[in-house]
Each structure stands twice: as structure tokens, then as C-alpha cells.
Amino acid sequence: KNDDRMASQGWIWNHDNKLLTLHGVDIDSAGKSGCILLPEDEDVTIQFIGRNKLHSGKSPAIALKGGSLTFLTRTAENESADASLSIVTNGSAISVTGGDIQISEGIFDLQTADVAIQALSDEEGNGGEISIRGGTLAAASDTVAVQADAALKVIGGSVTAVGSKAAMLGASLSIPGMTVTEGGAVVRTAGRNVYTFSA
């Protein structure tokens, strides 16, 4: 059901539209678990307003199984800053299994010990695509910054990916002016696992 009981804490869940709105939240799971576990087998949209911060333990800060996840932003009255989402975690920042991830706008700052943002295919091969259409994504990881079991598409926006093992991994990688279609594509620049580009 719809839940606006936590509006004063900065979040509202609209069950009918499968829309989670974050407005200036600062959530700390005290290192024990993730921050946002979304309903399974549903396509969900997260809309964020203002500056939002998540700090989590080993579990993904934002997790979804069996559905796709779309990120949007909205500007509220009296908001001077661009909408942003900052995640610091010992696990993954954003993890979707059996669905896709789409980023269209907003500022993302992900600092993780595990894969920063990942779209994983399920056992039937569903999902696993990441599509970046706009906004600014900065992902830094002790392992892989951005991982897609299927296609990783950058259509617009700006991406900075830093990973100790790899900056970006995808079964296929598509960036304007550069397409890599070999399985398990790894992007490397100057021998380091760092990649920055704007589409």
C-alpha cells in the first residue's frame, strides 16, 4: 500500500506507481545491512530530490530482484542544489538481479568495497542491462565499478568509473564512438582501471 508515514524523514512509497521518492534523506544502516530493499518482481522507479545519502554494511545499499530499476530526479521549491544520491558501503551500492537499471538524470557518487552498480541476469537469463541516458555517474570500487551481465549502454551523460579490478564490465559495451561487443568487455585506460568519458 501507499506509505507516506515517513515523509517527514524524507521518503514516500507510492505502491500504485511503484515509486519511491527520496527527499534529502540521510540513512545509515549502522553497518549491519542494506538501506533500501525494494519489493521483488516489480519494476520500480526511485525519484530523488535534493541531496540524499546512504551508508550501508555488506548488503547492497539498494537491492531489487525480479524487476527493473529506473532513477529519476525532481526539483522541489527552494532547492538550490542539483538532485544527488551519494552511497558509501562495504558492499555494493546498487544491485538488481533479473532486471535492468536505467539512469536518466541526477548526480550519483558511489564509493564501495564491492561492485558499485550491477545488473545481474537471473537463472533464466532475464535482465542484466545497464543503460545510462543522462546525468553524472561517479563510481569507485575496490573491485569493479560498473558491471552488467548483459549490455552496458552509455547513451548520454557523464561517467567516471574507477575499479581496482576493472572500471566497467559488460557482455557488450556500447558508448558513442566506441562499441565493444566481445563477451566480458573490460575498459582500461593507460594500464589503470580508470575510465572517464562524456556522451
Sequence and secondary structure as in RCSB ss.txt:
>XXXX:A:sequence
KNDDRMASQGWIWNHDNKLLTLHGVDIDSAGKSGCILLPEDEDVTIQFIGRNKLHSGKSPAIALKGGSLTFLTRT
AENESADASLSIVTNGSAISVTGGDIQISEGIFDLQTADVAIQALSDEEGNGGEISIRGGTLAAASDTVAVQADA
ALKVIGGSVTAVGSKAAMLGASLSIPGMTVTEGGAVVRTAGRNVYTFSA
>XXXX:A:secstr
  B TTGGGTEEEETTTTEEEEES EEE TTSS SEE  TT  EEEEEESEEEEEE SS SEEEESS EEEEE  
 TT  S  EEEEEESS SEEEESS EEE SSEEEEEESS SEEEE  TT     EEE SSEEEEEESSEEEEEEE
EEEE SSEEEEEESSEEEEEEEEEETTEEE STTEE  BTTBSEEEEE 
